[in-house]
């Protein structure tokens, strides 16, 4: 897809190194980064400069970020996810990040983090359910 190729070009122009990797586009909402060769122990296969990363720190110090932290109702991992989402919303109107935001999925219904109770029940006993954000224990509200 054109937006994915533009995104890879955007990354490379900004110093992202995708050594030994290929982007495989499964469909509009799913893509994979796959190894294109053997990877040696301690070999760096992906390097992302902070100027192109979206991190929790981008939003954590904002007024909303401080309110979320003060509420103290989320685990650290879930709070980081919320901060990253807020950061992306903040950057969505910035042309600089347009290629990055254009490849985000339109539909996240197949991501376990967004599953309902019935769908999560199907995953009981799997290792993914040991991660708090997937098993519903990320919020004490």
C-alpha positions as CSV (number, residue, x, y, z in Angstrom):
1,X,0.0,0.0,0.0
2,X,1.2,3.5,-0.9
3,X,0.9,4.9,2.7
4,X,3.1,2.1,4.0
5,X,5.8,2.8,1.5
6,X,5.6,6.5,2.3
7,X,5.9,5.7,6.0
8,X,9.1,3.5,5.4
9,X,10.6,6.3,3.3
10,X,9.7,8.9,6.0
11,X,11.4,6.7,8.6
12,X,14.6,6.2,6.7
13,X,14.9,9.9,5.9
14,X,14.7,10.6,9.6
15,X,17.4,8.1,10.6
16,X,15.4,5.0,11.4
17,X,17.5,1.9,10.7
18,X,15.6,-1.2,9.6
19,X,18.5,-3.6,9.3
20,X,17.6,-7.1,8.3
21,X,13.8,-6.4,8.4
22,X,11.0,-6.2,5.8
23,X,7.6,-4.6,6.3
24,X,5.0,-7.1,5.3
25,X,1.5,-5.6,4.7
26,X,-1.1,-8.1,5.6
27,X,-4.1,-5.8,5.1
28,X,-5.1,-2.2,5.9
29,X,-5.1,-2.9,9.6
30,X,-2.3,-5.4,10.0
31,X,1.3,-5.3,9.1
32,X,4.4,-7.2,10.4
33,X,8.0,-6.4,10.6
34,X,9.8,-9.6,9.7
35,X,13.5,-10.6,9.8
36,X,14.9,-10.8,6.3
37,X,17.9,-12.9,7.3
38,X,19.7,-14.5,10.2
39,X,20.1,-12.4,13.3
40,X,23.2,-12.7,15.4
41,X,23.2,-12.4,19.2
42,X,23.1,-8.7,20.3
43,X,22.7,-7.5,16.7
44,X,20.7,-4.3,16.3
45,X,17.9,-4.9,13.8
46,X,15.9,-1.7,14.5
47,X,17.0,1.7,15.6
48,X,14.6,4.6,16.1
49,X,15.8,8.2,17.0
50,X,13.7,9.8,19.7
51,X,12.7,12.7,17.5
52,X,10.4,10.3,15.5
53,X,9.2,8.3,18.5
54,X,5.9,8.9,20.3
55,X,6.5,8.3,24.0
56,X,4.5,8.6,27.2
57,X,6.8,11.5,28.2
58,X,5.3,13.5,25.3
59,X,2.0,13.8,27.2
60,X,2.8,12.8,30.8
61,X,3.6,16.4,31.8
62,X,0.5,17.9,30.2
63,X,-2.5,18.9,32.3
64,X,-4.4,15.8,31.3
65,X,-1.4,13.6,31.9
66,X,-1.0,15.0,35.4
67,X,-4.7,14.3,36.1
68,X,-4.4,10.7,34.9
69,X,-1.3,10.2,37.1
70,X,-3.0,11.8,40.1
71,X,-6.1,9.6,39.7
72,X,-3.8,6.6,40.4
73,X,-6.3,4.0,39.0
74,X,-4.2,2.5,36.2
75,X,-1.2,0.2,36.1
76,X,2.0,1.7,34.7
77,X,1.7,-0.2,31.4
78,X,-1.9,0.8,30.8
79,X,-1.1,4.4,31.8
80,X,1.8,4.4,29.2
81,X,-0.7,3.2,26.6
82,X,-3.0,6.1,27.4
83,X,-0.2,8.6,27.3
84,X,1.0,7.3,23.9
85,X,-2.6,7.6,22.6
86,X,-2.9,11.1,23.9
87,X,0.5,12.0,22.3
88,X,-0.7,10.7,19.0
89,X,-3.9,12.8,19.2
90,X,-1.8,15.8,20.0
91,X,0.5,15.2,16.9
92,X,-2.3,14.3,14.5
93,X,-2.4,17.8,13.0
94,X,1.3,18.1,12.7
95,X,2.4,17.5,9.1
96,X,5.7,16.1,10.3
97,X,4.0,13.0,11.8
98,X,1.4,12.5,9.0
99,X,3.1,9.5,7.3
100,X,3.4,7.8,10.7
101,X,-0.3,8.4,11.7
102,X,-1.6,7.5,8.2
103,X,-0.5,3.8,8.8
104,X,-2.3,3.4,12.1
105,X,-5.1,0.8,11.9
106,X,-8.7,1.9,11.2
107,X,-10.0,-1.1,13.2
108,X,-8.5,-2.5,16.4
109,X,-11.2,-5.0,17.2
110,X,-8.8,-7.9,16.7
111,X,-6.3,-6.6,19.2
112,X,-6.7,-8.5,22.6
113,X,-6.4,-5.2,24.5
114,X,-9.7,-4.1,23.1
115,X,-11.5,-7.5,23.4
116,X,-14.8,-7.7,25.4
117,X,-15.3,-10.2,28.2
118,X,-16.5,-13.1,25.9
119,X,-13.5,-12.7,23.6
120,X,-11.1,-12.6,26.6
121,X,-12.7,-15.8,28.0
122,X,-11.6,-17.6,24.8
123,X,-8.0,-16.6,25.7
124,X,-8.2,-18.0,29.3
125,X,-5.2,-20.2,30.0
126,X,-3.0,-18.5,27.4
127,X,0.1,-16.5,28.3
128,X,-1.3,-13.3,26.9
129,X,-3.9,-13.3,29.8
130,X,-1.0,-12.9,32.3
131,X,-0.5,-9.3,31.0
132,X,-2.6,-7.0,33.2
133,X,-3.8,-4.8,30.3
134,X,-5.2,-7.9,28.5
135,X,-6.8,-9.6,31.5
136,X,-8.9,-6.7,32.6
137,X,-6.9,-6.0,35.8
138,X,-5.4,-2.8,34.5
139,X,-8.0,-0.6,36.0
140,X,-9.4,-0.7,39.5
141,X,-12.4,1.5,38.7
